[in-house]
Amino acid sequence: MSKDYPVPAGYLERETEVKKSRFIARIVPVSSREEVKSWLESAHKDHPDARHICWAYQLGRPGSAAEAAMSDDGEPSGTAGKPILNVIQHKDMGDVLVMVIRYFGGVKLGAGGLVRAYAGAAESVLSAVDRVVQQPMAAVTVTMQFADEQPIRHWCEVNGAEVESVDYGNRVTARLQVPEELSEALIAFCDAQRLDYHFDN
């Protein structure tokens, strides 16, 4: 599914230290609650001795996210998950999970100190990670003769479209994912080649 809003380009980790406590922040792109759960399990496996693993995530378009959640994981209420989520929302990024793994350094930070530390850790990865915006795509079904399959595959290759599936019967039926901005170009190509097509969405 293509997204026309910024999402993290990949995994990134950054470490900060505040009064001897280590804060290891991780950012990952996620598209479901199951992915969030799996990344959190990995963090617990990687850091079994960490005092807290706090997190926040946002799925969907920034500003109207389909789902968002957070956890203080034992830190005083509102001092960890919420600051992380606030930074995510401020960065205008969707489909993102930020985890902050804390190793306690023996010095208590107080509520204000914790908020600043967790927000700072989240900021460190959110500022450093590359952002990607995928183009909105249109699903198109094209029906053609066998001889037309190679030209349509070539058109897709050149234009960044994807051949999702091809069915062979009396004729060839191909399902394509085409960048929306190239819909007109595909229509022109199909008309010139006399191919049948319809847009599925």
C-alpha positions in Angstrom: 0.0 0.0 0.0 1.6 3.3 -1.0 1.7 6.3 1.3 1.8 9.9 0.4 3.0 11.0 3.8 6.5 10.8 5.3 7.5 7.5 7.0 10.9 6.5 8.4 13.2 5.2 5.7 14.5 2.4 8.0 15.8 1.4 11.4 18.1 3.8 13.4 19.5 3.8 16.9 21.0 6.7 18.9 22.2 6.8 22.5 22.2 9.8 24.9 23.3 10.0 28.5 21.6 12.1 31.2 23.1 12.1 34.7 24.7 8.6 34.3 21.4 7.1 32.9 21.7 5.7 29.4 18.9 6.3 27.0 19.0 4.2 23.8 16.4 5.4 21.3 15.3 3.2 18.4 13.1 4.2 15.5 11.5 1.9 13.0 8.8 2.0 10.3 5.7 0.0 11.3 2.4 -0.6 9.6 0.5 -2.7 12.2 0.2 -3.4 15.9 1.7 -6.9 15.3 4.9 -5.2 13.9 5.0 -2.9 17.0 4.7 -6.0 19.3 7.5 -7.8 17.4 9.9 -4.8 17.6 9.2 -4.4 21.4 9.9 -8.1 21.9 13.2 -7.7 20.1 14.1 -4.7 22.3 13.4 -6.7 25.5 15.6 -9.6 24.1 18.4 -7.2 23.2 18.3 -5.4 26.5 17.1 -7.8 29.2 18.8 -5.8 32.0 17.3 -2.4 31.0 15.3 -0.7 33.8 12.6 0.6 31.4 11.7 0.2 27.7 9.3 3.1 27.0 7.7 3.7 23.6 5.1 5.4 21.5 3.9 4.7 18.0 1.6 6.3 15.4 0.0 4.4 12.5 -1.4 6.2 9.4 -1.3 9.7 8.2 0.2 12.3 10.6 -2.4 14.6 12.1 -5.2 12.0 11.6 -3.5 8.8 12.6 -5.6 5.7 12.5 -4.0 4.6 15.8 -1.5 5.8 18.3 -0.4 4.4 21.7 2.3 4.8 24.2 3.8 3.2 27.4 5.7 4.6 30.4 6.8 1.0 31.3 7.1 1.7 35.0 8.3 5.3 34.8 6.0 7.9 36.6 2.8 8.4 34.6 3.2 10.8 31.7 7.0 11.2 31.9 8.0 8.9 29.1 5.5 7.6 26.6 3.7 10.9 26.2 6.9 13.0 25.6 8.0 10.4 23.0 4.6 10.6 21.2 4.6 14.4 21.4 7.9 14.5 19.5 6.6 12.0 16.9 3.5 14.2 16.3 5.6 17.3 16.1 7.8 15.7 13.5 4.8 15.1 11.2 5.7 11.4 10.5 3.4 8.4 10.1 3.8 4.7 10.5 6.5 5.1 13.1 7.5 3.4 16.4 10.1 5.0 18.8 11.4 3.0 21.7 13.6 4.4 24.4 15.6 1.9 26.4 16.8 3.3 29.8 19.6 2.0 32.0 19.3 3.7 35.3 22.5 5.4 36.4 21.8 5.8 40.1 20.7 9.5 40.0 17.0 10.3 40.0 16.0 12.8 37.4 12.6 13.9 38.7 9.5 14.2 36.6 10.7 17.2 34.6 14.1 15.7 34.0 12.5 12.4 32.8 10.2 14.3 30.4 13.2 16.2 29.0 15.4 13.0 28.8 12.8 10.9 26.9 11.7 13.7 24.6 15.4 14.4 23.9 16.1 10.7 23.2 13.1 10.6 20.8 14.2 13.8 19.1 17.7 12.4 18.6 16.5 9.5 16.3 13.5 11.4 14.7 15.9 14.2 13.6 18.5 11.8 12.3 16.4 9.3 10.4 15.8 9.7 6.7 12.2 10.2 5.6 10.6 8.7 2.6 7.3 9.5 0.9 5.9 6.9 -1.4 3.8 8.0 -4.3 0.0 7.2 -4.3 -0.6 4.3 -6.7 -3.5 3.3 -8.9 -4.5 -0.3 -9.4 -5.2 -1.0 -13.1 -6.2 -4.2 -14.9 -5.1 -4.5 -18.5 -6.3 -7.2 -20.9 -4.3 -7.9 -24.0 -3.0 -10.4 -26.6 0.0 -12.4 -25.8 2.2 -10.3 -28.1 1.4 -7.2 -26.0 2.7 -8.5 -22.7 6.3 -7.6 -23.3 5.6 -4.0 -24.4 3.4 -3.5 -21.3 6.1 -5.0 -19.0 8.7 -2.7 -20.6 6.4 0.4 -20.1 6.0 -0.6 -16.4 9.8 -1.0 -16.0 10.6 2.4 -17.5 7.8 4.2 -15.6 8.3 2.8 -12.1 5.0 0.8 -12.2 4.7 -2.7 -10.9 3.2 -5.8 -12.5 1.4 -7.4 -9.5 0.0 -10.5 -11.3 -0.5 -12.0 -14.7 -3.2 -14.5 -15.7 -3.1 -16.4 -18.9 -6.4 -17.5 -20.5 -7.6 -16.8 -24.1 -6.0 -13.5 -23.5 -3.5 -12.1 -21.0 -4.8 -10.2 -18.0 -2.3 -8.2 -16.0 -2.9 -6.3 -12.7 -0.6 -3.3 -12.4 0.2 -0.8 -9.7 0.9 2.5 -11.5 2.0 5.9 -9.9 -1.2 8.0 -10.0 0.5 10.8 -11.7 1.2 8.5 -14.6 -2.4 7.3 -15.1 -2.9 9.5 -18.1 0.4 8.2 -19.7 -0.8 4.6 -19.2 -4.2 5.4 -20.8 -2.5 6.9 -23.8 -0.2 3.9 -24.1 -3.1 1.4 -23.9 -5.2 3.4 -26.4 -2.3 3.5 -28.8 -1.7 -0.3 -28.4 -5.5 -0.9 -28.5 -5.5 -2.7 -25.0 -8.5 -3.0 -22.8 -8.0 -1.5 -19.3 -9.9 -0.5 -16.2 -8.9 1.3 -13.0 -9.8 -0.8 -9.9 -9.9 2.1 -7.4 
